[in-house]
Amino acid sequence: MTKVSVLYANGEGKNFDMDYYINTHIPLVKKLLGNALKGATVEHGIGGGSPGSSAPFAGMGNMYFDSPKAFSTAFGPAAKEILGDVPNFTNIEPMVQVSEVMA
């Protein structure tokens, strides 16, 4: 299984509209990626490793695919529309990591 994580770093002057992300962006992603997308989760950062510290990420989206090829095949044609929606919910440049799920 392949996991694609999209992370939005927290910080001063950075905005992230979680309501839009959950209710508009994620449904758009699910529609565009279709059956290649095996599952998705959304996380909202609430704190860092030390008590009272800020979360390093305002939000994270995780998507699951059968393989890296399944991800790239589904994402390629949808990339322009998905990435074009990002300014509607954040001014943060997303960081992306593709991982192999080991356990």
C-alpha positions as CSV (number, residue, x, y, z in Angstrom):
1,M,0.0,0.0,0.0
2,T,1.2,3.5,-0.8
3,K,0.4,6.5,1.4
4,V,0.5,10.0,0.0
5,S,0.7,12.6,2.8
6,V,0.1,16.3,2.1
7,L,1.3,18.4,5.0
8,Y,0.6,22.1,5.7
9,A,3.2,23.7,8.0
10,N,1.9,25.9,10.7
11,G,3.4,29.4,11.4
12,E,2.8,33.1,11.7
13,G,0.8,34.6,8.9
14,K,-0.3,31.1,7.6
15,N,-4.0,30.4,7.2
16,F,-5.8,27.1,6.8
17,D,-9.5,26.8,6.5
18,M,-10.2,23.3,7.9
19,D,-14.0,23.5,7.2
20,Y,-13.3,24.1,3.5
21,Y,-10.6,21.5,3.3
22,I,-12.9,18.8,4.8
23,N,-16.2,19.7,3.2
24,T,-15.1,20.9,-0.3
25,H,-11.5,20.0,-1.1
26,I,-11.4,16.4,0.1
27,P,-14.7,15.5,-1.7
28,L,-13.3,17.1,-4.9
29,V,-10.1,15.0,-4.5
30,K,-12.2,11.8,-3.9
31,K,-14.3,12.5,-7.0
32,L,-11.3,13.2,-9.2
33,L,-9.2,10.3,-8.1
34,G,-12.1,7.8,-8.2
35,N,-11.6,4.1,-7.4
36,A,-7.8,4.5,-7.4
37,L,-8.1,6.2,-4.0
38,K,-8.6,3.4,-1.4
39,G,-9.0,5.7,1.6
40,A,-8.3,9.1,3.0
41,T,-7.9,10.8,6.4
42,V,-7.6,14.3,7.5
43,E,-5.7,15.5,10.6
44,H,-5.9,18.9,12.4
45,G,-2.7,19.8,14.3
46,I,-3.5,20.7,18.0
47,G,0.0,20.7,19.6
48,G,3.7,19.9,19.4
49,G,5.8,17.4,21.3
50,S,6.2,19.7,24.3
51,P,3.2,20.6,26.5
52,G,1.7,23.9,25.4
53,S,3.8,24.1,22.2
54,S,2.2,24.8,18.8
55,A,1.5,22.1,16.3
56,P,4.2,22.0,13.6
57,F,1.4,21.4,11.0
58,A,-1.9,23.1,10.7
59,G,-3.4,20.2,8.9
60,M,-2.5,17.0,7.0
61,G,-4.3,14.9,4.4
62,N,-3.4,11.3,3.8
63,M,-4.5,9.3,0.8
64,Y,-4.0,5.6,0.2
65,F,-3.4,3.8,-3.1
66,D,-2.4,0.3,-4.1
67,S,0.9,1.5,-5.5
68,P,2.9,4.6,-6.5
69,K,1.8,3.9,-10.1
70,A,-1.8,3.9,-9.1
71,F,-1.3,7.3,-7.5
72,S,0.5,8.9,-10.4
73,T,-2.0,7.5,-12.9
74,A,-4.9,8.9,-11.0
75,F,-3.3,12.2,-10.0
76,G,-1.8,13.2,-13.3
77,P,-5.0,14.1,-15.1
78,A,-6.5,15.6,-12.0
79,A,-3.5,17.6,-10.8
80,K,-4.4,20.9,-12.3
81,E,-7.9,21.0,-10.8
82,I,-6.8,19.7,-7.4
83,L,-3.8,22.0,-7.1
84,G,-5.9,24.9,-8.4
85,D,-8.2,24.5,-5.4
86,V,-5.5,24.9,-2.8
87,P,-5.6,28.8,-2.7
88,N,-9.3,28.5,-1.7
89,F,-8.4,27.1,1.7
90,T,-4.8,28.0,2.5
91,N,-1.8,30.3,1.8
92,I,0.5,27.5,2.9
93,E,2.7,25.7,0.3
94,P,1.9,22.0,0.8
95,M,4.6,19.5,1.4
96,V,4.1,16.0,-0.1
97,Q,5.5,12.7,0.9
98,V,4.9,9.4,-0.8
99,S,5.5,6.5,1.5
100,E,5.3,2.7,1.5
101,V,3.1,1.5,4.3
102,M,5.0,-1.2,6.2
103,A,2.7,-2.1,9.1
